[in-house]
Amino acid sequence: MRGSGRLVAIVLGLVIVVLVAVAMLLPAEKSRLLLDYVRVLAWPSVVVSLGVLFRSSIARLANRVRSAEIPGGKLEFFEQLTEAVKAVEDAASEVQDTAVDTRYSVTIGDGKPDNQNDDLRAFGLDLRELRSTADGYVSYRALSERTHYSRAILANAASGKYLPSLVITLAYVEACGGDTSAWEKRWRQLADKLGR
């Protein structure tokens, strides 16, 4: 139980005790009026106190509720909401994955389109396509867990702007279920063409 919840319960309890004590000191008619107020406020105070005291347990239980029947009908809570939240989080993670980490790559060219840049773009595009077709779709988060490289490094590897290291390329391909020997051969050909 947290300190603030305990404090609220103690304060509400003390307020009720003080009101009852004051009612005993007042004349009968005023005492009866004050006790009526206490009776009206007692149950809401107890409910609020219990809600504050057990809020974390109530929150855990509320997350497990799938439907509830009320006098006016039935409420149903859908798992699609949690799935939508997860999809938004994954999309946000994908945006973060586009950050470039150049520590593990080699930049080539002067920014002008040429055959080498086209080859790099094709290499990156094919890596991204491999990821999108592997097991339906593999997020960079899952790919990172499989390869033990950061999402930024993996996104950079498939950006098509740089030639990733052979180790990162093969880890990426293996995590996506691709043919590592074919990709190694392709990587070596491209590295030779780039003079690496």
N, C-alpha and C positions, 0 to 999 in steps of 0.2 A: 504494500500500500504506500502511496506517495504522501509526502508531507502535506501538500496542498489539499488533497482529498481528506486526510485526517483532520486538518484544520477546519474545513467546511463542516464536517460532521460534528465536531466539537462545538463550533459556534452555533449551529442550528440547535443542538441539544441544550446548550446553555440558554439560548433565547427562550426556548419552551419552558425550562425550569424557572427562569426569572419571571416569565409571564404568570406561571402558576403561583409563585411566591407572592407576587404583587397582587394577584387576585385574592389571595387569602387575607391580605391587609385591607382591602377595600370593603366598602359597605356591600351588602348582599346583592343589590340590583346591579351595581357596576361590576361586581365580582362575577356575576352570572354572564354579563355581556362580554367581559374579557375572556372567560372560560369558553364561551361560544366561539370567539375568534381563535383561541388556541385549538379547539376541536376541529375547526375548519382548516386551519393551517398545519395541523399535526401530520396528517397523511401525506400531503404534498412534500412537506419537509423531510419525512422519512424516505419517501421515494427519491427525492433529489439527493439526499445524503447517501443512500445506497447506490444510486447511479454514479455519483462521484467516486465513492469508495471502490466500486467494482468496475470502473469504466474500461480498463484494459481487458478484463475477462468478457465483458459485454461486447466489446469491439471484436474480439476473436470469435465469439459465438455468432455475431451478426454477419461476419464474413462467410460463415458456413450455411446461412439461411438461403434456400433456393426459392421458396415460395411461402406465402402467408395468407391465411383466410381471415378476412375482416367482415363485419356485418354488411358492408356495401358490396362485397365481391371478393375477388382473389387477386393478390399481388404476386407477380412472378419476377424473379430476378434472373437475368440471363448471364451466362458465362461469356457471351459475346462482348460484354462491356470490358471484362478483364482481358479478353483477347484483343480488343481494340486498343486498350491501353498498352498492352505488350507490343502491338504492331507499331504504335506511335513511338514507343521507346526504341524499338529496333530501327525505325526510320531515322530517329535522331542519332542513333549510334552510327548508322550508315553515313550520315552527313559528317559526323566527326571523323569517320574513317578516311575521308578524302583528304585529310591533312597530309602534307608531304613531308616525309622524313628522308632527306637525301644522304644520310650517313651510310646507307647500305645500297647505294646505287651509283651509277656513273652517268653523267649527263653528256650528251653528244649534240653536235650540230650548233648552228648559230641562230636557230629559230626559223630559218627558212625551210619551206617544204622541199624535201628531196627524197630520194629512194630510201636512204637510211632511216629517216624519220617515219616514212611510210611503213617500213619493216617493223620499227619499234611499235608504231600504233597498232599494226596487225597483231603483233605478239601480245600486246596488252589486251586487245579486244578478244583474242582467243582465250587468254587466261580468264577474263571476266565471263566469257561464254561458258567455259568449262565449269566455273563456279556456279553459274545460274542453272546448269543442267545436272549438276551433281546432286543426287538424292533429292531431286525436285528443286531445291534451292538451298545453298549454304550461306548463312549470314557471315559477315566478317567476324562477328563475336565467336561463332562456333568454329570458324576457320582458325581464329587466334588460339582457341583452346586446343585444337587438334595439333597445331604446328608449334605452339609456344613462342610465336612471334607476335608482336603487337599488331592491332588492327591497322594502324597507320602504315606500318611497313608493308603489310600485305596489300593494302589499297594502293600504295605507291608502286608496288611490284606490277600491278595490273593497270597502272595508269596509261601506259603506252608512251610515256615521256622519257623513261629511263630504262636501261637494261638492268634488271635486278640481278643480284648474285645468283650463281648456279644453285647454291644451297637453298636460298629462299625460294627460287623457282621450283625446285624439286619438292620442297616441303609443301608448297602451295598445291602443286599438281597431285601429289600423293594424298593430301587431305581431301581433295575433290574427287579422288578415285580415278585419276587420269593415268595414262601410260607414261611412267617416268622415263623409261629409256627413249621413247620417241621425243619427249620434251627435252631431254638432255641433248640429244642429237640436234634438235632444232635450236636450242640455246647456243650450242657450240658453233653452229653455222652462222648464226646472227652475230655472235661475239667476234668471229673471224672477219666477217664482213665489216664490222665496226672498228676493226683493228685493235681489239681488246685482247 
